[in-house]
Amino acid sequence: MDHEAVKGSATRSGVRRHPSGTPRTFWRKIREPLAQSRFVKNAIASLFAQFVRLIRLTNRVVDGSAQISGGAYSQFEPGIIALWHGQHLLTPAYYPKGRPLVAMVSRSADAELNALMIEKFGIEAVRGSGGREGAKHLDKGGAKALIALKKSLATGKNVAMIADIPHGTPRDAGLGIVLLARLSGRPILPAAIATSRRKVLERSWDKTTINLPFGRSSIVVGTPVFVPANADEAEMERKRQEVTAALNAATAEAYRLVDGSK
């Protein structure tokens, strides 16, 4: 039988498929609508919240951790809880219930799931990001977010903020959180949570840590950082460095507790 005839017959009978019918092409067509679906986003956020709760339930808090549920830090409230990128994912599950908390979450599309997830813990999300160069260099969204956080502090609510700048230098505080402390008169509380079982995503810019169940956990709150209302540019830079040092020290202590305790 002629080869061309067989090829033509197969094409006419539907055996040969157009590339548009491949599974990969189909996924490309539905990927964007799924990414925009509020239902899908909520479902993923709910699963993530349940996983974070599982981590909290299955990781015993080791001795030496901060007793944040007993009111030991009430003298510093309302305060600005400072966290590092990639080390903040467990915060909603460890934050004491019944205490109002407002958290700044990046306005990026990737951070939307994080915003939806923390809302399932009763935490209010404010979208924005802090600036490295001070108030006059904050974008409009970042400035509005800082104003919203300042108002929350004025009403007695604690706020949480990632100290380092997205895709900037990891574990190096920006000036946004320092500016908020100056404007509000409230202290910055460097905080860290660690687990003994974890997976570090080495290729991510911030070395994101995925915490795992069935291990030990620790909570550390470092030395509060106060920023004077009349702080000039040089003083703001010194306070930025102080926040960086205090938060790195808290993070190191959190890992020491879980890795050194038996």
Helices and strands as residue ranges (DSSP letters): H 3-13, G 19-21, H 23-36, H 38-58, E 59-61, G 68-70, G 74-76, E 80-83, H 91-94, E 101-105, G 109-111, H 112-119, E 124-127, G 135-137, H 140-154, E 158-162, H 175-184, E 188-195, E 198-200, E 209-211, E 215-221, H 233-260
